[in-house]
Amino acid sequence: MSQATFRAALAELGAQIAGRPLDADLDAWLNLHHGAGSVTYQHLADEIRTGVAEGWLCNREGGGIRYGRIFKAADDLAGCSVDVVDMNDIAGPHHRHPNGEIDLIVPVDAGATFDGRGAGWLVYGPDTAHRPTVAQGRAYVLYLLPQGAIEFTGQ
């Protein structure tokens, strides 16, 4: 597996979500059609695990969180940038999503959650904010950010 196959898998998903509002309907649709146990989820989770093991994902560290932006916002990625973080029982820096955020949660430890959710997808709409928190163990979280927009608030 490689960055190219990872991007291709994300582009395939991006084609299905391009232009859709980031809302509860998209959250439900992603979990129904591409949620934990689906072929898409397993493929992306395998790519993430491989990328972390090979060092091309989560290759930076700050405040106890490993992270990295793997792709800048691009048309083939539904206009989103792609970041992946590796978090273990920690809360990250508070930030705002001007255009929303789509998260893929891949627990490393059984029972690990991201913002209270287990394996699967979590969609934040435009103008939302949070302090991303992984609890009950370690998890990888993939972030799709429309136009790469994120604002760290310092809160």
Buried (B, 14 or more C-beta within 10 A) or exposed (E): BEBEEBBEBBBEBBEEBEEBEBBEEBBEBBBEEBBBEBEBBEBBBBBBBBBBEEEBBBBEEEEEBBBBBBBEBBEBBBBBBBBBBBBBBBBBEBBBBBBBBBBBBBBBEEEBBBBEBBBBBBBBBBEBBBEBBBBEBBBBBBBBBBEBBBEEEEE
